[in-house]
């Protein structure tokens, strides 16, 4: 950092609204969510799961509006960390960044575990003698593919994400239409009511419980935010991309969930599980179409790994640029304009985390543990983003403050996220939340240990370079295209 200006720079103006939108879309992993995440709510909502998804869309949109409002004022690669620092306090920004980078560094491991066990299980069922335990080569192959795509530059990464995201949406969209046609006279709008919920969670309780688990499928809608310094007109583009991705994929989720509910039978949909998955339904109803579903799931894991890598490397770069993280993470590849050291570091973290979680607990349990860690932190960060939106406009832009958008929406956004946080943490404060079994129950302590390490690191940075912590809130793009950092900032 020299004379208040951080250099070298990312590849500014390299991507537009389409690429930004698909960054958020692929971070939600719609193919994998439709096939696995959303159906988890069927045990609670039964055949009324489409209504649960519709409620989850409305809840996600509340936070998307709040983050979009902040992104339109503070376009930064530091994204959510910068928003919290600017609106609330640099300390809050630091811990948002500390937690957010941690979970997004674990996102690639999550999806590559899924890639590994999905490919291994499919090969074992189709080719006699293939050991289902041989999952890890496929996981490592996915990690290397994503590293290569990401390292080649934001243009390559974003365009690849766009293509992969479009493929999975088209495949599941076509299959949803086929399911609806196949259901024929069994198509019914009653799935948007409460009559098909199971006895244990009958009525609105089951629908709300299903929406909590459906809400987790929307996690990642904000992933466009860290690309602000590489997007054209970021104050407009990032906000539009986040909102478009949330609404578009939300509608996609509602349609696909409706389709699978009516074709399977809403009265028995509470039993929908791995044995009656999208892939198996496609195989039983349409023969070889299951191959396309299998391809879409694999495609979704690669796209999601790519999006997660974009988030973790850009936020690491942004915090390293102001000397919060080691300066080496701010190193930019002269040729590709990507955070070179951050990308290599992410690859190492991905490989180690994937192998450790998969070999120590088996890939399915490792996947569940990793996903639970991510859920706890992401939902907590979303709540802080809603609070940040309220405080930012009251403190910094009172003239632009609007009661509905800057107070009512974020307030309701915090309230509706509380059940999702409790469910992710396994805190049985509500009737439909159960205590998590091991190793999933390790997620809370792991997050706690990471945050305690953050406290130690924060105290160290505060004593050695307090201006670095304060500078988190000042890392944003000015009209001139440079990133300015006030040299006289200090943490109170």
C-alpha positions as CSV (number, residue, x, y, z in Angstrom):
1,X,0.0,0.0,0.0
2,X,1.6,3.2,-1.2
3,X,0.3,6.8,-0.9
4,X,-3.1,5.5,0.0
5,X,-3.5,3.5,-3.2
6,X,-3.3,-0.3,-3.3
7,X,-1.7,-1.8,-6.5
8,X,-1.5,-4.0,-8.5
9,X,-5.1,-4.3,-9.6
10,X,-7.7,-6.8,-10.6
11,X,-9.0,-6.9,-14.2
12,X,-11.5,-4.1,-14.0
13,X,-14.5,-4.0,-16.2
14,X,-13.8,-7.5,-17.6
15,X,-17.3,-8.9,-17.0
16,X,-20.9,-7.7,-17.4
17,X,-24.3,-8.4,-15.9
18,X,-24.6,-11.9,-17.5
19,X,-21.4,-13.2,-15.9
20,X,-22.1,-11.5,-12.6
21,X,-25.6,-13.0,-12.5
22,X,-24.3,-16.5,-13.2
23,X,-21.6,-16.1,-10.5
24,X,-24.5,-16.0,-8.0
25,X,-26.5,-18.6,-9.8
26,X,-23.7,-21.2,-9.9
27,X,-22.8,-20.4,-6.2
28,X,-26.3,-21.6,-5.4
29,X,-25.6,-24.8,-7.3
30,X,-29.2,-25.1,-8.6
31,X,-28.7,-28.6,-10.1
32,X,-27.3,-30.1,-6.9
33,X,-29.9,-28.2,-4.8
34,X,-32.8,-29.5,-6.8
35,X,-31.5,-33.0,-6.6
36,X,-30.4,-33.1,-3.0
37,X,-30.8,-30.0,-0.8
38,X,-34.5,-29.1,-1.4
39,X,-35.8,-32.7,-1.1
40,X,-34.5,-32.8,2.4
41,X,-37.5,-30.6,3.3
42,X,-39.9,-33.2,2.0
43,X,-39.9,-35.1,5.3
44,X,-41.5,-32.0,6.9
45,X,-43.6,-30.4,4.1
46,X,-44.5,-33.6,2.2
47,X,-46.3,-32.8,-1.1
48,X,-46.6,-29.2,-0.1
49,X,-42.9,-28.6,-0.5
50,X,-43.5,-26.3,-3.4
51,X,-45.1,-23.8,-1.0
52,X,-42.1,-24.2,1.3
53,X,-39.8,-23.3,-1.6
54,X,-42.0,-20.3,-2.4
55,X,-41.7,-19.0,1.2
56,X,-37.9,-19.6,1.1
57,X,-37.7,-17.5,-2.1
58,X,-39.5,-14.6,-0.4
59,X,-37.2,-14.9,2.7
60,X,-34.1,-15.0,0.5
61,X,-35.2,-12.1,-1.5
62,X,-35.4,-9.9,1.7
63,X,-31.7,-10.4,2.4
64,X,-30.8,-10.1,-1.3
65,X,-32.4,-6.7,-1.4
66,X,-30.4,-5.6,1.7
67,X,-27.1,-6.9,0.2
68,X,-28.0,-5.3,-3.1
69,X,-28.5,-1.9,-1.5
70,X,-25.1,-2.1,0.2
71,X,-23.4,-3.3,-3.0
72,X,-24.8,-0.3,-4.9
73,X,-23.0,1.9,-2.4
74,X,-19.8,0.0,-1.6
75,X,-18.6,-2.0,-4.6
76,X,-15.6,-3.9,-3.3
77,X,-13.8,-7.2,-3.6
78,X,-14.1,-7.3,0.2
79,X,-17.9,-7.3,-0.3
80,X,-19.7,-8.4,2.8
81,X,-16.7,-7.6,5.1
82,X,-16.5,-4.1,3.7
83,X,-20.3,-3.6,4.1
84,X,-20.2,-4.7,7.8
85,X,-17.1,-2.6,8.5
86,X,-18.5,0.5,6.8
87,X,-22.0,0.2,8.3
88,X,-21.3,-1.1,11.8
89,X,-17.6,-1.1,12.8
90,X,-14.3,-2.3,11.4
91,X,-14.3,-5.1,14.1
92,X,-17.5,-6.4,12.7
93,X,-16.1,-6.2,9.2
94,X,-13.1,-8.2,10.2
95,X,-15.0,-11.0,11.8
96,X,-17.4,-11.2,8.8
97,X,-14.5,-11.5,6.5
98,X,-12.8,-14.0,8.8
99,X,-15.9,-16.3,8.9
100,X,-17.0,-15.7,5.3
101,X,-13.6,-16.6,3.8
102,X,-13.4,-19.7,6.0
103,X,-16.7,-21.1,4.7
104,X,-16.1,-20.2,1.1
105,X,-12.7,-21.7,1.3
106,X,-14.6,-24.9,2.3
107,X,-17.2,-24.7,-0.5
108,X,-15.1,-26.4,-3.1
109,X,-14.3,-29.2,-0.8
110,X,-18.1,-29.6,-0.2
111,X,-19.0,-29.9,-3.8
112,X,-16.0,-32.1,-4.8
113,X,-16.9,-34.5,-2.1
114,X,-20.4,-34.6,-3.7
115,X,-18.7,-35.0,-7.1
116,X,-16.6,-37.9,-5.8
117,X,-19.3,-40.0,-4.1
118,X,-21.9,-39.3,-6.9
119,X,-19.6,-40.5,-9.7
120,X,-18.3,-43.5,-7.7
121,X,-21.8,-44.6,-6.7
122,X,-23.1,-44.3,-10.3
123,X,-20.1,-46.2,-11.7
124,X,-20.5,-48.9,-9.1
125,X,-24.2,-49.4,-10.0
126,X,-23.6,-49.4,-13.7
127,X,-20.3,-51.3,-13.9
128,X,-19.9,-54.4,-11.9
129,X,-16.7,-54.5,-9.9
130,X,-16.1,-50.7,-9.6
131,X,-15.5,-50.0,-5.9
132,X,-17.7,-47.2,-4.6
133,X,-14.9,-46.4,-2.2
134,X,-12.8,-45.1,-5.1
135,X,-14.3,-41.6,-4.9
136,X,-11.3,-39.4,-4.3
137,X,-9.7,-39.4,-7.8
138,X,-12.9,-37.8,-9.1
139,X,-12.8,-35.2,-6.3
140,X,-9.2,-34.3,-7.1
141,X,-9.9,-34.1,-10.8
142,X,-12.7,-31.6,-10.1
143,X,-10.4,-29.5,-7.9
144,X,-7.7,-29.3,-10.6
145,X,-10.2,-28.4,-13.3
146,X,-11.6,-25.6,-11.3
147,X,-8.2,-24.3,-10.3
148,X,-7.2,-24.2,-14.0
149,X,-10.3,-22.3,-15.0
150,X,-10.1,-19.9,-12.1
151,X,-6.4,-19.2,-12.5
152,X,-6.9,-18.4,-16.2
153,X,-8.7,-15.2,-15.3
154,X,-12.1,-13.8,-14.4
155,X,-13.2,-13.7,-18.0
156,X,-12.6,-17.4,-18.4
157,X,-13.9,-18.3,-15.0
158,X,-17.1,-16.2,-15.4
159,X,-17.9,-17.4,-18.9
160,X,-17.3,-21.0,-17.9
161,X,-19.7,-20.5,-15.0
162,X,-22.2,-19.0,-17.3
163,X,-22.1,-22.0,-19.6
164,X,-22.1,-24.6,-16.8
165,X,-24.9,-22.8,-15.0
166,X,-27.0,-22.7,-18.2
167,X,-26.5,-26.4,-18.9
168,X,-27.8,-27.6,-15.5
169,X,-30.8,-25.2,-15.6
170,X,-31.7,-26.4,-19.1
171,X,-31.5,-30.1,-18.2
172,X,-33.5,-29.9,-15.0
173,X,-35.9,-27.5,-16.6
174,X,-36.6,-29.8,-19.5
175,X,-37.0,-32.8,-17.1
176,X,-39.4,-30.7,-15.0
177,X,-41.6,-30.1,-18.0
178,X,-41.5,-33.8,-18.9
179,X,-42.5,-34.6,-15.3
180,X,-45.4,-32.1,-15.5
181,X,-46.6,-33.6,-18.8
182,X,-46.2,-37.1,-17.4
183,X,-48.3,-36.2,-14.3
184,X,-51.2,-35.3,-16.6
185,X,-54.5,-35.1,-14.7
186,X,-52.5,-35.3,-11.4
187,X,-51.3,-31.7,-11.8
188,X,-52.8,-29.7,-9.0
189,X,-52.3,-26.3,-7.3
190,X,-53.2,-28.0,-4.0
191,X,-49.4,-28.6,-3.5
192,X,-49.3,-24.9,-2.7
193,X,-51.5,-25.5,0.3
194,X,-51.0,-27.5,3.5
195,X,-53.1,-30.6,2.9
196,X,-50.2,-32.9,2.0
197,X,-48.0,-32.3,5.0
198,X,-47.2,-35.5,7.0
199,X,-49.0,-36.2,10.3
200,X,-46.0,-35.4,12.5
201,X,-45.7,-31.9,11.1
202,X,-49.2,-31.3,9.8
203,X,-50.3,-28.0,8.4
204,X,-48.4,-24.8,8.4
205,X,-45.8,-26.1,10.8
206,X,-44.6,-28.6,8.2
207,X,-44.6,-26.0,5.4
208,X,-42.5,-23.6,7.5
209,X,-40.1,-26.4,8.6
210,X,-39.7,-27.4,4.9
211,X,-39.0,-23.7,4.0
212,X,-36.1,-23.7,6.6
213,X,-34.4,-26.5,4.7
214,X,-35.3,-25.1,1.3
215,X,-33.8,-21.8,2.4
216,X,-30.4,-23.4,2.5
217,X,-30.6,-24.1,-1.3
218,X,-30.5,-20.3,-1.8
219,X,-27.2,-19.8,0.0
220,X,-24.7,-18.2,-2.4
221,X,-27.1,-15.7,-4.1
222,X,-24.8,-12.9,-2.9
223,X,-21.7,-14.5,-4.4
224,X,-21.6,-11.8,-7.2
225,X,-20.6,-9.2,-4.7
226,X,-16.8,-10.0,-4.4
227,X,-16.5,-9.5,-8.2
228,X,-17.4,-5.8,-8.0
229,X,-13.9,-4.6,-8.9
230,X,-13.9,-6.8,-12.0
231,X,-17.5,-5.9,-13.2
232,X,-18.6,-3.1,-15.5
233,X,-20.6,-0.4,-13.7
234,X,-20.4,-2.4,-10.4
235,X,-22.7,-0.1,-8.4
236,X,-25.5,-1.1,-10.8
237,X,-24.4,-4.5,-12.1
238,X,-23.8,-6.3,-8.8
239,X,-27.1,-5.3,-7.3
240,X,-29.0,-6.3,-10.4
241,X,-27.1,-9.6,-10.7
242,X,-27.8,-10.6,-7.1
243,X,-31.6,-9.8,-7.4
244,X,-31.9,-11.5,-10.9
245,X,-30.2,-14.6,-9.7
246,X,-32.3,-14.9,-6.5
247,X,-35.6,-14.3,-8.3
248,X,-34.7,-16.4,-11.4
249,X,-33.4,-19.4,-9.5
250,X,-36.2,-19.1,-7.0
251,X,-38.8,-19.5,-9.7
252,X,-36.7,-22.4,-11.1
253,X,-36.8,-24.1,-7.7
254,X,-40.6,-23.6,-7.4
255,X,-41.2,-25.1,-10.9
256,X,-38.9,-28.1,-10.5
257,X,-40.2,-28.9,-7.0
258,X,-43.8,-28.7,-8.2
259,X,-42.9,-31.0,-11.1
260,X,-41.3,-33.7,-9.0
261,X,-44.0,-33.5,-6.3
262,X,-46.9,-34.0,-8.8
263,X,-45.2,-36.8,-10.8
264,X,-44.2,-38.7,-7.7
265,X,-47.5,-38.1,-6.0
266,X,-47.9,-35.3,-3.4
267,X,-49.7,-37.7,-1.0
268,X,-46.6,-39.9,-0.6
269,X,-43.9,-37.2,-1.2
270,X,-42.9,-37.2,2.4
271,X,-41.0,-40.4,1.6
272,X,-39.1,-38.9,-1.3
273,X,-35.4,-39.8,-0.7
274,X,-32.3,-41.0,-2.3
275,X,-33.9,-44.2,-3.4
276,X,-36.5,-42.1,-5.4
277,X,-34.2,-39.3,-6.5
278,X,-34.5,-37.2,-9.6
279,X,-31.9,-39.4,-11.3
280,X,-33.8,-42.6,-10.5
281,X,-37.2,-41.1,-11.5
282,X,-35.7,-40.0,-14.8
283,X,-34.4,-43.5,-15.4
284,X,-37.7,-45.2,-14.5
285,X,-39.9,-42.8,-16.5
286,X,-37.7,-41.8,-19.5
287,X,-34.9,-44.4,-19.8
288,X,-31.5,-43.0,-20.7
289,X,-32.5,-39.4,-19.7
290,X,-31.0,-40.2,-16.3
291,X,-27.6,-39.8,-17.9
292,X,-28.3,-36.1,-18.6
293,X,-29.4,-35.7,-15.0
294,X,-26.2,-37.3,-13.8
295,X,-24.2,-35.0,-16.1
296,X,-26.2,-32.0,-14.8
297,X,-25.3,-32.8,-11.1
298,X,-21.6,-33.2,-12.0
299,X,-21.8,-30.0,-14.0
300,X,-23.4,-28.3,-11.0
301,X,-20.6,-29.3,-8.6
302,X,-17.9,-27.9,-11.0
303,X,-19.8,-24.6,-11.5
304,X,-20.3,-24.3,-7.7
305,X,-16.7,-25.0,-7.0
306,X,-15.7,-22.3,-9.5
307,X,-18.0,-19.8,-7.9
308,X,-16.8,-20.5,-4.4
309,X,-13.2,-20.2,-5.5
310,X,-14.0,-16.8,-7.0
311,X,-15.4,-15.6,-3.7
312,X,-12.7,-16.9,-1.4
313,X,-9.8,-15.7,-3.6
314,X,-11.2,-12.2,-4.2
315,X,-12.0,-11.6,-0.5
316,X,-8.6,-12.9,0.5
317,X,-7.0,-10.6,-2.0
318,X,-9.1,-7.6,-0.7
319,X,-8.1,-8.2,2.9
320,X,-4.5,-8.9,2.0
321,X,-4.3,-5.7,0.0
322,X,-4.9,-3.6,3.1
323,X,-2.5,-5.8,5.2
324,X,-5.1,-7.6,7.2
325,X,-4.1,-10.9,5.7
326,X,-0.5,-11.7,4.5
327,X,0.6,-9.5,1.6
328,X,1.4,-12.6,-0.5
329,X,-2.4,-13.2,-0.9
330,X,-2.6,-9.8,-2.7
331,X,-0.2,-10.9,-5.4
332,X,-1.8,-10.6,-8.9
333,X,-0.8,-12.7,-11.9
334,X,0.5,-10.1,-14.5
335,X,-0.8,-12.2,-17.4
336,X,-4.2,-13.3,-16.1
337,X,-5.0,-10.5,-13.6
338,X,-6.1,-13.1,-11.0
339,X,-5.0,-13.4,-7.3
340,X,-2.3,-15.9,-8.0
341,X,-1.2,-16.8,-4.5
342,X,-4.7,-16.8,-3.2
343,X,-5.7,-19.2,-6.0
344,X,-2.9,-21.6,-5.3
345,X,-3.6,-21.4,-1.6
346,X,-7.3,-22.2,-2.3
347,X,-6.3,-25.3,-4.3
348,X,-4.2,-26.6,-1.3
349,X,-7.0,-26.0,1.1
350,X,-9.5,-27.7,-1.2
351,X,-7.3,-30.8,-1.6
352,X,-6.5,-31.1,2.1
353,X,-10.1,-30.5,3.3
354,X,-11.6,-32.8,0.7
355,X,-9.3,-35.7,1.5
356,X,-9.4,-35.2,5.3
357,X,-13.2,-35.0,5.5
358,X,-13.8,-37.8,3.0
359,X,-11.2,-40.2,4.4
360,X,-11.8,-39.5,8.1
361,X,-15.6,-39.6,8.0
362,X,-16.5,-41.0,4.5
363,X,-17.4,-38.6,1.8
364,X,-21.1,-38.5,2.6
365,X,-20.6,-37.7,6.3
366,X,-17.8,-35.3,5.4
367,X,-20.1,-33.6,3.0
368,X,-22.8,-33.2,5.7
369,X,-20.2,-31.8,8.2
370,X,-18.8,-29.3,5.7
371,X,-22.3,-28.2,4.6
372,X,-23.3,-27.6,8.2
373,X,-20.3,-25.5,8.9
374,X,-21.0,-23.4,5.9
375,X,-24.7,-23.0,6.9
376,X,-24.0,-21.8,10.4
377,X,-21.7,-19.0,9.2
378,X,-23.5,-18.0,6.1
379,X,-26.9,-17.6,7.8
380,X,-25.2,-15.6,10.6
381,X,-23.6,-13.3,8.0
382,X,-26.9,-12.8,6.2
383,X,-28.5,-11.6,9.5
384,X,-25.6,-9.2,9.9
385,X,-26.0,-7.9,6.4
386,X,-29.7,-7.0,7.1
387,X,-28.6,-5.2,10.2
388,X,-25.8,-3.5,8.2
389,X,-28.3,-2.2,5.7
390,X,-30.4,-0.6,8.4
391,X,-27.5,1.1,10.1
392,X,-25.6,2.1,6.9
393,X,-28.5,4.2,5.6
394,X,-29.3,5.7,9.0
395,X,-25.7,6.6,9.6
396,X,-24.3,7.5,6.2
397,X,-27.2,8.2,3.8
398,X,-30.1,9.5,5.8
399,X,-31.4,11.4,2.8
400,X,-31.6,8.1,0.8
401,X,-33.2,6.1,3.7
402,X,-36.6,4.6,2.8
403,X,-38.6,3.0,5.6
404,X,-39.8,-0.1,3.6
405,X,-36.5,-1.0,1.9
406,X,-34.0,0.0,4.5
407,X,-35.9,-1.0,7.7
408,X,-38.9,-3.2,7.3
409,X,-37.3,-5.5,4.7
410,X,-34.0,-6.1,6.6
411,X,-35.9,-6.4,9.9
412,X,-38.1,-9.2,8.6
413,X,-35.1,-10.6,6.9
414,X,-33.3,-11.1,10.3
415,X,-36.4,-12.7,11.8
416,X,-37.0,-15.3,9.1
417,X,-33.4,-16.4,9.2
418,X,-33.4,-17.3,12.9
419,X,-35.0,-20.7,12.4
420,X,-32.5,-21.5,9.6
421,X,-29.6,-20.6,11.9
422,X,-31.1,-22.8,14.7
423,X,-31.6,-25.7,12.3
424,X,-28.1,-25.4,10.9
425,X,-26.6,-25.3,14.3
426,X,-28.8,-28.2,15.5
427,X,-30.2,-26.1,18.4
428,X,-33.6,-27.8,19.1
429,X,-35.5,-24.6,20.0
430,X,-38.3,-25.5,17.6
431,X,-40.2,-28.7,17.3
432,X,-38.9,-29.7,13.9
433,X,-35.3,-29.2,14.8
434,X,-33.4,-32.2,16.1
435,X,-30.0,-32.5,17.8
436,X,-27.4,-33.2,15.2
437,X,-25.6,-36.6,15.2
438,X,-21.8,-37.0,15.0
439,X,-19.8,-36.0,13.0
440,X,-22.3,-33.3,11.9
441,X,-22.5,-32.1,15.5
442,X,-18.8,-31.1,15.3
443,X,-19.8,-28.2,13.0
444,X,-20.6,-25.8,15.9
445,X,-17.4,-26.4,17.8
446,X,-15.4,-26.1,14.7
447,X,-16.9,-22.7,13.9
448,X,-16.4,-21.7,17.5
449,X,-12.7,-22.6,17.4
450,X,-12.2,-20.7,14.1
451,X,-13.8,-17.6,15.5
452,X,-11.7,-17.9,18.7
453,X,-8.6,-18.0,16.4
454,X,-10.0,-14.9,14.8
455,X,-10.1,-13.1,18.1
456,X,-6.4,-13.9,18.6
457,X,-5.5,-12.8,15.1
458,X,-7.6,-9.6,15.5
459,X,-5.8,-8.7,18.8
460,X,-2.5,-9.3,17.1
461,X,-3.3,-7.1,14.1
462,X,-4.8,-4.4,16.3
463,X,-1.6,-4.1,18.2
464,X,0.7,-4.3,15.2
465,X,-1.2,-2.4,12.5
466,X,-4.6,-1.0,13.7
467,X,-4.9,1.0,10.5
468,X,-5.2,-2.3,8.5
469,X,-8.4,-3.4,10.4
470,X,-9.9,0.0,9.9
471,X,-9.1,0.0,6.2
472,X,-11.5,-2.9,5.5
473,X,-14.3,-0.4,5.3
474,X,-12.4,1.8,2.9
475,X,-11.6,-0.8,0.2
476,X,-13.9,0.2,-2.6
477,X,-13.8,1.4,-6.2
478,X,-13.9,5.1,-6.8
479,X,-15.0,6.6,-10.1
480,X,-11.4,7.0,-11.1
481,X,-10.9,3.2,-11.0
482,X,-8.4,3.1,-8.1
483,X,-8.8,1.6,-4.7
484,X,-8.2,4.3,-2.1
485,X,-7.4,3.6,1.5
486,X,-7.2,6.4,4.0
487,X,-3.8,6.3,5.7
488,X,-5.1,7.8,9.0
489,X,-7.8,5.4,10.0
490,X,-7.7,3.7,13.4
491,X,-9.8,1.3,15.3
492,X,-11.5,2.8,18.4
